Amino acid sequence: MSEENQVKVEEATGQEDIVAEHVTIGAGGAQHVQAKTVHVEQGGVAYAEAETIQIDQGGVALAKGKSITVNEGGAGVVIAEQAEINEGFVMLAAAQEISGEAKVLVDVRGALLIGAVMGIVAGLVKALVGRRRR
């Protein structure tokens, strides 16, 4: 793990782990980034953890922070106090506040509802199959 005050990753370098105060990923990538601020522009990160994360035309598989902004990019899972999605896409958002032109596939309430429905369906199927075997 490299630890510096400010790290810039340009072009596809494939950094594994980056720990710094400020990290900028531009047209490059990293597996794990831990910082105070992370800016991903036309790059990608598997897991980013920071107070502030900004994604511009890039992607992050898992983003965890206080404030996360997605502009024309995407994220698989966003865990934040505040998330703003502008012309971007998030598969699962667990945030106290979601704003912007949010395209969120599943939020926390949706995930709980899906889980409850799947549990009920599984219970009913098990009960029906159990009756037929008797």
C-alpha positions in Angstrom: 0.0 0.0 0.0 1.4 3.3 -1.0 0.8 6.2 1.5 1.3 9.8 0.3 -0.3 13.2 0.8 -1.7 13.4 -2.8 -1.8 10.7 -5.5 -2.7 11.1 -9.2 -3.2 8.0 -11.3 -3.3 8.8 -15.1 -3.7 6.2 -17.8 -4.4 2.6 -17.0 -1.7 1.8 -14.4 -3.8 -0.8 -12.4 -2.7 0.4 -9.0 -3.7 -2.1 -6.3 -4.0 -0.1 -3.1 -3.7 3.6 -2.6 -3.8 5.4 0.8 -3.4 9.2 0.7 -5.2 12.4 1.7 -6.3 13.3 -1.8 -6.5 10.8 -4.7 -7.4 11.6 -8.3 -7.9 8.7 -10.8 -8.0 9.9 -14.4 -8.3 7.3 -17.2 -6.7 4.9 -14.8 -7.7 2.4 -12.2 -7.2 1.1 -8.7 -8.5 -1.8 -6.6 -8.7 0.0 -3.2 -8.5 3.7 -2.5 -8.6 5.1 1.0 -8.4 8.9 1.3 -10.0 12.1 2.6 -11.1 13.0 -0.9 -11.3 10.8 -4.0 -12.0 12.1 -7.6 -12.5 9.5 -10.3 -12.6 11.0 -13.9 -12.9 8.5 -16.7 -11.3 5.9 -14.5 -12.4 3.1 -12.3 -12.0 1.9 -8.7 -13.2 -1.4 -7.2 -13.5 0.0 -3.6 -13.3 3.7 -2.6 -13.5 4.9 1.0 -13.3 8.6 1.7 -15.2 11.5 3.3 -15.9 12.9 -0.2 -16.0 10.9 -3.4 -16.7 12.4 -6.8 -17.2 10.3 -9.9 -17.2 12.0 -13.3 -17.7 9.7 -16.3 -16.0 6.9 -14.4 -17.1 4.0 -12.2 -16.7 2.7 -8.7 -17.9 -0.8 -7.7 -18.3 0.1 -4.0 -18.2 3.7 -2.8 -18.3 4.4 1.0 -18.2 8.0 2.3 -20.0 10.9 3.9 -20.7 12.7 0.5 -20.7 10.9 -2.8 -21.5 12.6 -6.2 -21.9 10.7 -9.5 -21.9 12.8 -12.7 -22.4 10.9 -15.9 -20.8 7.8 -14.3 -21.8 4.8 -12.3 -21.5 3.0 -9.1 -22.5 -0.5 -8.0 -23.1 0.2 -4.3 -23.1 3.6 -2.7 -23.0 3.9 1.1 -23.2 7.5 2.3 -24.8 10.1 4.4 -25.5 12.2 1.2 -25.5 10.9 -2.4 -26.1 13.1 -5.5 -26.6 11.3 -8.8 -26.6 13.5 -11.9 -27.1 11.6 -15.2 -25.5 8.6 -13.6 -26.5 5.2 -12.4 -26.3 3.4 -9.0 -27.4 -0.2 -8.5 -27.9 0.0 -4.7 -27.9 3.1 -2.6 -27.8 3.2 1.2 -27.9 6.9 1.9 -29.7 9.2 4.3 -30.3 11.6 1.5 -30.4 10.9 -2.3 -30.7 13.9 -4.7 -30.2 14.8 -8.3 -31.4 13.0 -11.3 -31.1 9.8 -9.5 -31.2 6.5 -11.4 -31.1 4.1 -8.5 -32.0 0.5 -9.1 -32.6 -0.4 -5.4 -32.5 1.7 -2.3 -32.5 0.4 1.3 -36.3 0.4 1.5 -36.6 -1.4 -1.8 -34.0 -4.0 -0.7 -35.9 -4.7 2.5 -39.2 -5.0 0.6 -37.6 -7.4 -2.0 -36.2 -9.5 0.9 -39.5 -9.7 2.7 -41.4 -10.7 -0.5 -38.7 -13.3 -1.3 -39.0 -14.7 2.2 -42.7 -15.0 2.0 -42.6 -16.6 -1.4 -39.9 -19.1 -0.3 -42.0 -20.0 2.8 -45.1 -20.6 0.7 -43.2 -22.7 -1.8 -41.7 -24.8 1.0 -45.2 -25.2 2.6 -46.8 -26.3 -0.7 -44.0 -28.7 -1.6 -44.2 -30.2 1.9 -47.9 -30.8 1.6 -47.6 -32.6 -1.7 -45.0 -35.1 -0.4 -47.3 -36.3 2.4 
